[in-house]
């Protein structure tokens, strides 16, 4: 027989339990309502597309070369001495005939003056003897005059004076042509030119570069070099992507048996100096063009199961189309296909894992 307390507890439980069950059921329904239906969510990948055109495909011979200046000269001292003044500075633009460096020249001036005085003395002695022979009506033949020049010391004095003039000219280093100074080697050796410093003979002060016109040597495959001729135009593209126009000035008559390449020399105007000496540039020579129904970027072409295909955009869905390239270069592909026409939109990126009739989020390439 239950005690009164047990009857009370049992009654409470009978009242509470339905409420708890009701609350649990409501919560389960709310959670079920909040939980997303993942099976009904459609995931659409982003794919990059571009419009194709009917332009012809241009074929180029491409190579790479290093920029060379039209003129380059090492600036070197001929004598030793102390620097009086200079304009040896990295990147300094100089004109032909400018004095790049001047040595203290008092000693050279003294030697020059002394040699000049000796020359005047010998010349005077020579003139006296010649006039004396003329006064005695003695014939002055060329051989006799040369002998007189030697005996009077005039011949030796002339040579000494010319040598003194040459030595004095060495006290100044003159720019042989207009250009820009490069001190890379001097700076690599941690050497610097300054007024008052002593410089030995044969010291290289820098390099004078005239890059107003530049040349580029392109190595071309033996299978391609026969179509190249002097006068053909060349697109030169620097590392920043800027393009310059050049011209072939010579084609090597020989092919390197080791590399199986021949060399083509290209010349280009460079008045702004954007093509720097030593810079690596791409060279591209147009040789022919070909036409087909559609020209498309090479990135649009995919290969699956040994066949080539493209993905064509139809509204928000892609269509898988097998194609056969007619021709291609490094940038574009020509195709003739009844399902693709100029103005159609083909996938060119982020399309490697998509499938036929898949819905996508199309993004247009720049």
Protein Blocks (a to p, Z undefined) as FASTA:
>chain_A
ZZfklmmmmmmmmmmmmmmmmmmmmmmmmmmmmpccfklpccddddddddddfbdcdddd
ddddddddfbdcddddfbdcddfbdcddehiacdehiafbdcdfklmmmmmmmmmmmmmm
mmmmmmmmmmmmmmnopacdfklmmmmmmmnommmmmmmmmmmmmmmmmmpccdfbgcdd
dfklmmmnopacdehiacdehiafbdcddfkbccddddddfklmmmpcehiacddddfko
pacddddfbdcfbdcfklopacdddddddfkomacghiacdddddfbdcddfbdcdfklp
cceehiacddddehjaccddddddfbdcfkbccdddfkbcehiacdfehklmgcehiacd
ddddZZ
